[in-house]
Amino acid sequence: MNVDDPRVTAIGLLHEVHEGLMERFAPVINAAGLSDVDFETLIRLARSKGCRLRMSDLSAQTGLSTSGVTRVVDRLEREGLVRREACPSDRRASYAALTDAGRERLEDVLPKHVQDIEDSFTGLLGKEELEAFLGSLRKIRNVVRPCATAGVTEPAPSSARP
């Protein structure tokens, strides 16, 4: 039994980093009246074309079950942060769309959240380290959660942009 196997170390470090970052980010997100999944849902809608996603794509992106994403959208809809829209081409499908109130909530919390990210994560890496790290994360994400970008076209890496 090799408990010092670097593969075990890698996954252990990834878990520790994720948990530590979520703990650091929670106060800002919670102060805005949002849970982690609420915030993730709003961010994913804000980053999507037209600030909306099919409910099935939102489920795939967040990793929530269909009923789980329905509960989140129901809660955010009651708060006026999202609204449901019928799909004009498919009566069975519907969209979750970010409302102006949802956008305002994000505009309030995002600067503080980005500062937390900078202070405890991205600011610790140089530009080249960050680009390599993002590339590695995308490579792994595409294997373990290939649906994480369902309904979205991901932009080209910043180094490929003019």
C-alpha positions as CSV (number, residue, x, y, z in Angstrom):
1,M,0.0,0.0,0.0
2,N,1.6,3.3,-1.2
3,V,-0.2,6.1,0.6
4,D,2.5,8.5,-0.7
5,D,1.5,7.8,-4.3
6,P,1.6,11.3,-6.1
7,R,-1.9,10.5,-7.5
8,V,-3.3,10.2,-4.0
9,T,-1.5,13.4,-3.1
10,A,-2.9,15.2,-6.2
11,I,-6.5,14.4,-5.4
12,G,-6.0,15.2,-1.7
13,L,-4.5,18.6,-2.5
14,L,-7.3,19.3,-4.9
15,H,-9.9,18.5,-2.3
16,E,-8.2,20.6,0.4
17,V,-7.8,23.6,-2.0
18,H,-11.5,23.4,-3.1
19,E,-12.8,23.1,0.5
20,G,-10.5,25.9,1.7
21,L,-11.6,28.2,-1.2
22,M,-15.3,27.5,-0.6
23,E,-14.8,28.4,3.1
24,R,-13.1,31.7,2.1
25,F,-15.8,32.6,-0.5
26,A,-18.8,31.7,1.7
27,P,-19.0,34.9,3.8
28,V,-19.3,37.2,0.8
29,I,-21.7,35.0,-1.1
30,N,-23.9,34.3,2.0
31,A,-23.9,38.1,2.9
32,A,-25.6,38.6,-0.5
33,G,-28.3,36.2,0.6
34,L,-27.1,33.4,-1.7
35,S,-26.1,29.9,-1.3
36,D,-23.2,28.4,-3.2
37,V,-25.5,26.8,-5.7
38,D,-27.6,30.0,-6.0
39,F,-24.5,31.9,-6.9
40,E,-23.3,29.3,-9.3
41,T,-26.7,29.3,-11.0
42,L,-26.7,33.1,-11.4
43,I,-23.1,33.2,-12.7
44,R,-23.8,30.5,-15.3
45,L,-26.9,32.3,-16.5
46,A,-25.0,35.6,-16.6
47,R,-22.2,34.0,-18.7
48,S,-24.6,32.4,-21.2
49,K,-25.9,33.9,-24.4
50,G,-28.9,36.1,-23.7
51,C,-28.3,35.4,-19.9
52,R,-30.5,32.3,-20.2
53,L,-30.1,28.6,-20.4
54,R,-32.4,25.7,-21.0
55,M,-33.2,24.0,-17.7
56,S,-31.7,20.8,-19.0
57,D,-28.4,22.6,-19.8
58,L,-28.4,24.4,-16.5
59,S,-28.8,21.0,-14.8
60,A,-25.9,19.5,-16.8
61,Q,-23.7,22.5,-16.1
62,T,-24.3,22.6,-12.3
63,G,-24.3,18.8,-11.9
64,L,-27.7,19.0,-10.2
65,S,-30.5,16.6,-10.9
66,T,-33.4,17.8,-12.9
67,S,-35.5,18.1,-9.7
68,G,-32.5,19.8,-7.9
69,V,-32.2,22.5,-10.5
70,T,-35.9,23.0,-10.5
71,R,-35.9,23.6,-6.8
72,V,-33.0,26.1,-7.1
73,V,-34.7,28.0,-10.0
74,D,-38.0,27.9,-8.1
75,R,-36.3,29.6,-5.1
76,L,-34.4,32.1,-7.2
77,E,-37.7,32.9,-9.1
78,R,-39.5,33.6,-5.8
79,E,-36.8,36.1,-5.0
80,G,-37.1,37.7,-8.4
81,L,-33.6,36.8,-9.5
82,V,-34.5,34.6,-12.4
83,R,-37.6,33.9,-14.4
84,R,-38.7,31.0,-16.5
85,E,-39.3,31.4,-20.2
86,A,-41.1,29.0,-22.4
87,C,-39.2,27.6,-25.4
88,P,-40.9,28.8,-28.5
89,S,-39.8,25.8,-30.6
90,D,-40.4,23.0,-28.0
91,R,-43.3,23.1,-25.5
92,R,-41.5,20.5,-23.3
93,A,-38.5,22.7,-22.7
94,S,-38.2,25.9,-20.7
95,Y,-35.4,28.4,-20.0
96,A,-34.1,30.0,-16.8
97,A,-33.3,33.6,-17.4
98,L,-31.5,36.1,-15.3
99,T,-33.6,39.1,-14.3
100,D,-32.5,42.7,-13.8
101,A,-32.7,42.0,-10.0
102,G,-30.5,38.9,-10.5
103,R,-28.0,41.0,-12.5
104,E,-28.0,43.7,-9.8
105,R,-27.4,41.0,-7.1
106,L,-24.4,39.7,-9.0
107,E,-23.1,43.3,-9.7
108,D,-23.2,43.8,-5.9
109,V,-21.4,40.5,-4.9
110,L,-19.1,40.0,-7.8
111,P,-16.4,42.6,-7.1
112,K,-16.0,41.3,-3.5
113,H,-16.0,37.7,-4.8
114,V,-13.4,38.5,-7.4
115,Q,-11.2,40.2,-4.8
116,D,-11.5,37.0,-2.7
117,I,-10.4,34.9,-5.7
118,E,-7.5,37.2,-6.4
119,D,-6.4,37.3,-2.7
120,S,-6.5,33.5,-2.1
121,F,-6.1,31.9,-5.5
122,T,-5.3,33.6,-8.9
123,G,-3.2,36.3,-7.3
124,L,-0.8,33.6,-6.0
125,L,0.0,32.5,-9.6
126,G,1.9,34.3,-12.4
127,K,0.1,34.9,-15.7
128,E,1.7,31.9,-17.4
129,E,1.1,29.6,-14.3
130,L,-2.6,30.7,-14.3
131,E,-3.0,30.0,-18.1
132,A,-1.4,26.6,-17.7
133,F,-3.5,25.8,-14.7
134,L,-6.7,26.8,-16.5
135,G,-5.7,24.6,-19.4
136,S,-5.1,21.7,-17.1
137,L,-8.4,22.2,-15.3
138,R,-10.3,22.3,-18.6
139,K,-8.6,19.1,-19.8
140,I,-9.7,17.3,-16.6
141,R,-13.1,18.9,-16.5
142,N,-13.8,17.7,-20.1
143,V,-13.2,14.1,-19.0
144,V,-14.9,14.1,-15.6
145,R,-17.8,16.5,-16.4
146,P,-18.2,16.8,-20.1
147,C,-21.7,18.3,-19.8
148,A,-20.3,21.2,-17.7
149,T,-20.5,23.5,-20.7
150,A,-23.8,22.2,-22.1
151,G,-25.5,24.9,-24.2
152,V,-22.5,27.2,-24.2
153,T,-19.7,27.9,-26.6
154,E,-16.5,28.4,-24.5
155,P,-14.3,31.4,-25.6
156,A,-10.9,30.8,-26.9
157,P,-8.0,31.0,-24.3
158,S,-6.8,34.5,-23.8
159,S,-3.5,33.7,-25.5
160,A,-5.4,32.9,-28.7
161,R,-7.3,36.2,-28.7
162,P,-6.0,39.1,-30.9
